[in-house]
């Protein structure tokens, strides 16, 4: 439902209760109260910095977009909206929480999420970069937990197994060498290109070259291992489900 639809006649400028005006004025972030027809009645100092009119008397494209969203009857029931505001120091991202008030006015409380979004985007890019590098460097990456079970694979298929069926299973379920003293998937020391025989799908055995590093918590206690595997070339045409 439109926040501005079916409202009563707008009240005069400054008609907001003193307590509400004081709340908006003292709000540490961007805060704005709008009259029922969309005019700004009160703005916090942080919001006022974004409400400077341009040569055409407009607050900017971000305000036009926000106003259109507020007036759109198709706006989501949960009233949250992020505005990208261009400033002399670059852009900022303000996440608005919007609520309608009993007198027909609208209150917008903002939160600056510029740094938060930048960090999130950087982390997402870093994760994607790591995935790409792992895909180029090996056939699959893996991680185990302190209980000797798989907790992560970098691909959806490993030696013909769907990795969702391997996560949570003991590492010995994949190892085809029951006599080995300690599984390299549970190593306490760095492993460099060790030849290991693993169980593939449909009873096959596959030789891989495995490299791994142990994982430790802040106290130095072992909490699992992480590594990569490359399927050793045999000179035969690999099966379609080899990965």
Beta strands, then each sheet from edge to edge (+ up, - down):
strand 1: 31-34
strand 2: 40-43
strand 3: 80-87
strand 4: 90-100
strand 5: 106-112
strand 6: 140-145
strand 7: 150-153
strand 8: 157-158
strand 9: 161-162
strand 10: 191-199
strand 11: 205-216
strand 12: 222-231
sheet 1: 2+ 1- 5+ 4- 3+
sheet 2: 7+ 6- 12+ 11- 10+
sheet 3: 8+ 9-
end
